[in-house]
Structure formats: structure tokens, C-alpha cells
Amino acid sequence: MRGYFLGFFLLAAAVVSVASSSWCEPITISYTDGRSSSQIEAIDRKGICYGSLVGLTHTLGASLYWAPLTGKMVFKLAEGEIKITIMNPTVMVDDLAFNFPVTPVMEEGAIYVPMRFFTPLLDRISPEKLSWDAPSRTFLVSPVPTNLSVAEIEERENGTLVTIPSSIHFDQIQDTVSEPSWLHLSIYGGKLDQSAWALLQPKGAVRQIRTYQYANSAQISFLLEKGITYRVYQKENPNRIVILLRKASEKTPRASVKREELDPKLDQKLWSIDTVVIDAGHGGRDPGAVGYRGLKEKDVVLDIALRLRKLLKERLHLKVVLTRDKDVFIPLQQRARIANQANGKLFLSIHANAAHRRGAHGTETYFLSEAKTEDAMRVAQRENASIRFEEPANSIEEIEMEDFLLRDIKTILTEMVSNRFLKESQDLAAIVQSELVKQIGLKNLGVKQAGFYVMLGTEASMPSVLAEVAFISNLKEEKLLKTRSFRQRVAEALYRAVRTFKQKQEQLLGSSRVIPN
């Protein structure tokens, strides 16, 4: 009975709150790709245009869930969700909170949201570009240009060849399999035309094709014949993704075939991921980046590392080695030495990002290779600058940072004992990035490559990545980094990434077991 009166009170309050609202001309939904325009109901309140939430749900093909007794709604679109409460200015987009200057309201049992403020939040989770033009009362939907063309499938004597033309080279392509015999390609940054793909006819080893377009990635799923092995790789000039499908040998298990194709020297003992090395960046006399409110990178990443160690030990029962477990300075080269002496099977360096632009925000993950962008070069320069704390002041001034960085990159690429873990480092970086974006909800800056001194010496003996979890130079993200709850979410994301990577690699060896959540 108490819940009934609470719901009645909320509804009554909402109706009273829009007493000053007035019906107005409907909002036009306009498309830039030639699709027919449509309209949704609207009201004006104190000069602000509110659009029907149900109308937006139908227009965008979203889902809407409502709990009338509490006045709460969950709007789900693609991979994201928005939580709204009537008469409450706080709106949750995934795990991030935003405050409207005005509140969502109810009119005759229907929910209305302020278009000017709600549209940017919708745009965060939509696979298409959304914008609001107040003077014309138009909600504009613009498809993001595609960079993945429809695949070409060829039957050949030795198998089936699937070629997916692309306009760019992708840093992250993750392949996974599921029952009964699905091959899933997650292409981060990929954009495709689902209607065009729907016309593609399967043939050869491909029995069925499904595509999914998300805000930050595209997924292409192929249902394959039983007993098919696969290999996925990219080629350039022109850019394309190539999938080679072959019949597995009856004498050779599928997983072993795939692993032998990648590197015949990798054995089960080598790939049993039983020791994880966690590197908390900076420390001691090296504070790392410092936020505008004084938060130090060295303190943030140490706390995350300690939380991650606890999760890995308690849930996966792994041996976990920290390059530092307190506020001390550890030379960069010594960190790699610690990892190798511990016989580490995975190296994860944790950092907080920084930029001169205070508006820079988001999360990104790196693996060791030559930097391909200026941003990646700058990040590597900043992290590599910790070496100045290892050298006498009168000698470090003689080293020009750019020349030093380039020299290290050449050393890394020419003197590396083996590059057998480069592919695995890319895979690990993609998994780490995916989990970070999923768990902490910050902007996805993607997987990148650069020359980090801290990973020199580990790439030849274990998969190694460096995660820049958030920008400490951004006021909002500095505030997040300061909270225990956010640091715990980061640790949870990194734990999930290690768990997924461990399971994936051990599955390839046919030695996997069920890993608990």
C-alpha cells in the first residue's frame, strides 16, 4: 500500500509540474542519407522544447523500460543505456552522471525530455551521429561514413577466402568463437552498412552471416562448417581484412592447428598464464602527471595496482608480482628485470594520462612498437621522461628526448630477442581497452602502439601492455580518479581483461577450464 501511495504521489507531482507546459508543433526527425523524415510529439515549457521519449525510442530502434512507482526509466540503445528519473535533473549514461539544468517531465502519462540537453547524451551511445537544431526544431540523424565494405567470398581448392575491403588500417581486430561454429570479428573503430551486408550470400565454408554496428565497433559473425580452422590478418595497399578458412586435419585438433600457424614454438608450459606482473607507473621522487587539483599519478596507479593484485589472487589464485607496492622510485629498466626474474607470463603497466589540452579525455591502451601517431609519440615521451630521475642532472641535459626516444625504438625493434609476443600483446591490449571502456564508461581512444622504455625487455618474454586509464589533466576525470569507487572499477576492468586473455590463450592450447566471474 505504501508503494501505491508513493507512485500516486510521483505521478501527481509530475502532472502538476508541467502545468505551465503547452503543446506545440511536433519535432521533425530528419535523415541525411535520404530516409523518409518522421515526427514525434513535443511540448514547450518555459521556452524549452521537450520531445517524447517514447517517440525517440521508436525512431532510433531503442528499448525503453519504466518503473511507474519510482518514476525511473532505462533507455537502451546499441551497447549503452541512459537512466532517467522524472523530476530529477541527474541522468546516468552507463556509469557516468550528468546533471540537466531542467528535469524530464510527464504530461498525460507520457515522458518528455529536453531535446537540447538530451541529444548529446543520446549521441554518446548511438552508432549514428545525432544533433539538435533548435531554430528549426529538427532532430538530425546522420549515418557515420562506413570504412568496411561488403565482403568478397571466394571458394578455392585449399579452402574459402573471405576478403573485407576497408578504407583504413584497424589497430584492433579481435576474433572469438562460440557454439555451434560461429566466428566473431570485433573490429574496433569499424563502420559498416548493415543493409548492404544483408544482401551478401554465404558460400563455401560460410553458412550464415550476421552484422552488428555499435557505437565504437562493428561485429561481423560467420557461421562456419563444422571442422573449419581459420586465420585472420590485415593487408595493405589496398587495406583489407583477410580470413582464410580451411578444413581441419582429422588427426590435428582445431586449436592446435591455429596455434601452430601463428607460432610453432609456443608450447603449453610457456602459455600457462600463472604469473602476472603489475607495474604501477612512477613512484617516489617521480610523481608522474599531476592534476589541476593536485592529484598525483603515482598515488592513483599504485592504489589501482594493489586492488588488482587482490582480485587476481583471490579470484584466479594467480601469482602476482608488483614492480612496486609502496611509494618508492623503481628505475624503468629495473621494472622489466623484475618481470623477467619472476618468470612473468603477462606484464601490465598502469598509468594516468595527461595533455596540455584540459579538454582531452578518455582511456587508451598501448602495446610496444613504433609510434604511428603524434599523440602516441607524445604519450611515450612523457612516460619515458621518468628516466630523468635515474640520471645525474648534468648528464641527462645532454640527451635530447626525441632522439633518445627514437634511439630506443630502433633498439627495441632491432635487438628484440623475439617478436613472438607482438600479436599476443596486441590481443591483450584490445581486451584491456574493451573492458576499460565497458566498465568505466570513458571515451574510447582505442589501442595504439608506441615505444615505452618500461616494456623494453619484457616484449620478448611475455605479452606486455600499458594502460592509460584516464586523463588526470582533465578536471572531470581527475575527480573520478580521486574516488575509491572509480579506482575499484578500473581494477575490476583490468581483472576481467586478464581473466579473458588467460582463458582465450589456454583455450587455444586445449587446456582451458571454466574461470569464475
C-alpha positions, 0 to 999 in steps of 0.5 A: 500500500505504501508503494501505491501511495508513493507512485500516486504521489510521483505521478501527481507531482509530475502532472502538476509540474508541467502545468505551465507546459503547452503543446506545440508543433511536433519535432521533425526527425530528419535523415541525411542519407535520404530516409523518409523524415518522421515526427514525434510529439513535443511540448514547450515549457518555459521556452524549452522544447521537450520531445517524447521519449517514447517517440525517440525510442521508436525512431532510433530502434531503442528499448525503453523500460519504466518503473511507474512507482519510482518514476525511473526509466532505462533507455537502451540503445546499441551497447549503452543505456541512459537512466532517467528519473522524472523530476530529477535533473541527474541522468546516468549514461552507463556509469557516468552522471550528468546533471540537466539544468531542467528535469524530464517531465510527464504530461498525460502519462507520457515522458518528455525530455529536453531535446537540447540537453538530451541529444548529446547524451543520446549521441554518446551511445548511438552508432549514428551521429545525432544533433539538435537544431533548435531554430528549426526544431529538427532532430538530425540523424546522420549515418557515420561514413562506413570504412568496411565494405561488403565482403568478397567470398571466394571458394578455392581448392585449399579452402574459402577466402573471405576478403573485407575491403576497408578504407583504413588500417584497424589497430584492433581486430579481435576474433572469438568463437562460440557454439555451434561454429560461429566466428566473431570479428570485433573490429574496433573503430569499424563502420559498416552498412548493415543493409548492404551486408544483408544482401551478401550470400554465404558460400563455401565454408560460410553458412550464415552471416550476421552484422552488428554496428555499435557505437565504437565497433562493428561485429561481423559473425560467420557461421562456419562448417563444422571442422573449419580452422581459420586465420585472420590478418590485415593487408595493405595497399589496398587495406583489407581484412583477410580470413582464410578458412580451411578444413581441419586435419582429422588427426590435428585438433582445431586449436592446435592447428591455429596455434601452430600457424601463428607460432610453432614454438609456443608450447603449453608450459610457456602459455600457462598464464600463472604469473602476472606482473603489475607495474604501477607507473612512477613512484617516489621522487617521480610523481608522474602527471599531476592534476589541476587539483593536485592529484598525483599519478603515482598515488592513483596507479599504485592504489589501482595496482594493489586492488588488482593484485587482490582480485587476481589472487583471490579470484584466479589464485594467480601469482602476482608480482608488483614492480612496486607496492609502496611509494618508492622510485623503481628505475624503468629498466629495473621494472622489466628485470623484475618481470623477467626474474619472476618468470612473468607470463603477462606484464601490465603497466598502469598509468594516468594520462595527461595533455596540455589540452584540459579538454582531452579525455578518455582511456587508451591502451598501448602495446610496444612498437613504433609510434604511428601517431603524434599523440602516441609519440607524445604519450611515450615521451612523457612516460619515458621522461621518468628516466630523468630521475635515474640520471645525474642532472648534468648528464641527462641535459645532454640527451635530447628526448626525441632522439633518445626516444627514437634511439630506443625504438630502433633498439627495441625493434632491432635487438628484440630477442623475439617478436613472438609476443607482438600479436599476443600483446596486441590481443591483450591490449584490445581486451584491456581497452574493451573492458576499460571502456565497458566498465568505466564508461570513458571515451574510447581512444582505442589501442595504439602502439608506441615505444615505452622504455618500461616494456623494453625487455619484457616484449620478448618474454611475455605479452606486455601492455600499458594502460592509460586509464584516464586523463588526470589533466582533465578536471572531470576525470581527475575527480573520478580518479580521486574516488575509491569507487572509480579506482575499484572499477578500473581494477575490476576492468583490468581483472576481467581483461586478464581473466579473458586473455588467460582463458582465450590463450589456454583455450587455444592450447586445449587446456582451458577450464571454466574461470569464475566471474 
